[in-house]
Amino acid sequence: MAAISALGVGSGLDLNGLLDQLRTSEQQKLVPISEQRTEEKAKISAYGRLQSGLEKLQGAVDTLNDASTYTNLTANVQGEGMTATVGEDASAGRYEITVNQTARAGSLASVGVSDPDAALVGAGGDELTLTFGDGSTSGPISLGEGDSLEDIRDAINADETAGVDASIINDGTSSRLVLSSQESGAAAGIESMSFANGTLAGDASTKQAGRDASLDINGIAITSTSNTVEDAIQGVTLELEPSSAGETMSLVVEPDTESLKESVQAFVSAYNEMKSTVGRMTEATGDVETAGELVGDRTVRTIQSQLSRDLTNPVSGGDLEIMSAVGISLDENGRLELDEGKLDEVIADNPQGLQDFFAGTTEEGGFAGRLAGSLDNMLDSEGMVQRAIDTSEGQVGRLEDRFDRTEQRIERTVERYRSQFSQLDGLIAQMNSTSAYLSQQLAGLNMQNS
C-alpha cells in the first residue's frame, strides 16, 4: 500500500479537521484540572493577604502588650528656639529654662596672600601646629617644599587628627586660609596657628573664640560645649538654636497620652482592616466567579472563632475586665468601635488600670497578651496559616503533575487517531485506485464487444 504524506490526500476526506475535533474533545479533560489549580492558587494568594492582615494586627497588639507603651513620656516646649526629646531615664517634671548664650565653634584666619596657587613653603618644607582653647595642640602637620595656600588647605583637611576644617576665603584683595573647629565650645576653639618656618601667620583680628552654651534650668546654672545639651535634666536632651539666646522657655515632661491613644486606635484599625479582608475572601455570593476565595474555609473559621473568644472573654486581676470598660465595643458586623471620649477618660483617671487591662502583670496576662499568644500560634512558621498555605501549594503541585500526565495521554491518543486515520486514508486510496482500474478494464471490454 502506498504511503500517504498528508491526511485526506488519498481518501479526499477532511481527516485533519476530524483529528482537530477529536483533539479538542480530548483536551476538555484538562479543563477541570486547570480550574482546580486556579482555585488553589487563588487560595494561596488569599492566605497571603490574610497573613499580612494578621501580621499588622500582631504588630498593633504587641505594642499594647509592651509595658513601655504606658510609661512613655513626651516633652512639650513653650517658646521658640529650643526642642527637647526624652529617653528611657526621663521623669515627669516642669522646668523654666533661660538661654544666656548658645555654643559655637571657633575660627581663625591667616594673613592674606595674593595668589593661592603660588608656592609659599620654602626649601626643606614646614610644619603647622595649632593651639586650642584648652591649651592642647595638634600634632605638627607636615607641609612640602613649594606648597601653595591651596596645598596647605588640602594637607590640613587630609589630617584626621587636626581637629579643624580648612578653607580659603578671598576678601576682595587677597586670599586667606580659614580654620574652623570641628567641635563647638571654648575648649575646642582655635587660639593660634604656628608655622615653624614662618610660611604664614595667623591674623589675631579674625579670631572668633569658641564658646560654651550657658543656660539656667530652674535657677541652676548649666554650661555645655555643644548646643545639644544632654542629661542636664536626666533623660532629656535639649537642642538649642542660635535664636534661643536671651529667651526664657518652659518645658513640661509628662506622660505621652496621645501616643498611647494612637496605639489603641491602631489596634482597632488593624483589627477592622483584617476583618474586612476576611469578609471579602469568605463572601458567599452564590456565583463561583464572584464568591470569595476562602468561602467555608476551616482555617479562616478557626481563626475568627479564636479571635472572637479572645476579644470577648474578660480579663481577670485588674480594675478593668472587658473591652467596653476602655471604650472598645463590637458592632453587629463584628467590627470594633472606639469611644474616644471613654478612652480619654480612662487614660486620665486610671492609667494603671488601662495598663493592667492590656498588658497585664505578666507578658501573657492581659488582653493584648492573650491576643498576642493566639496570633503567634496562627502566624508561627508551623502555625495554622502556614499549614494551610503548605497544603494548597502541595495540592497545586499534585494538580500540575496530573495535568502533565493527562496532557501526555491526550497526545498519545491523538497520535493513535492520526495513525489510524493514516491507515484508513491509505486503504480508501487503494480501494479508489482498484475501483478506477476495474472501471477502466470494464470500459475496455465493452469496447471490444462492440
Secondary structure, DSSP 8 states (H G I E B T S, - for coil): ----SSTTTTT-S-HHHHHHHHHHHHHGGGHHHHHHHHHHHHHHHHHHHHHHHHHHHHHHHHHHT-THHHH-EEEEEESSSEEEEE-TT---EEEEEEEEE--BEEEEEE--BS-TTSB-S-TT-EEEEEEETTS-B---EEE-TT-BHHHHHHHHHH-TTS-EEEEEEE-SS-EEEEEEEEEESTTTSEEEEEETT-S-BEEEEEEE--B-EEEEETTEEEEESSSEEEEEETTEEEEE-GGGTT-EEEEEEEE-HHHHHHHHHHHHHHHHHHHHHHHHHT---S-TTTS-TTTT-HHHHHHHHHHHHHHHS---SSS--SGGGGTEEE-TTS-EEE-HHHHHHHHHH-HHHHHHHHT-SSTTTSHHHHHHHHHHHHHSTTSHHHHHHHHHHHHHHHHHHHHHHHHHHHHHHHHHHHHHHHHHHHHHHHHHHHHHHHHHHHHHHHHHH-
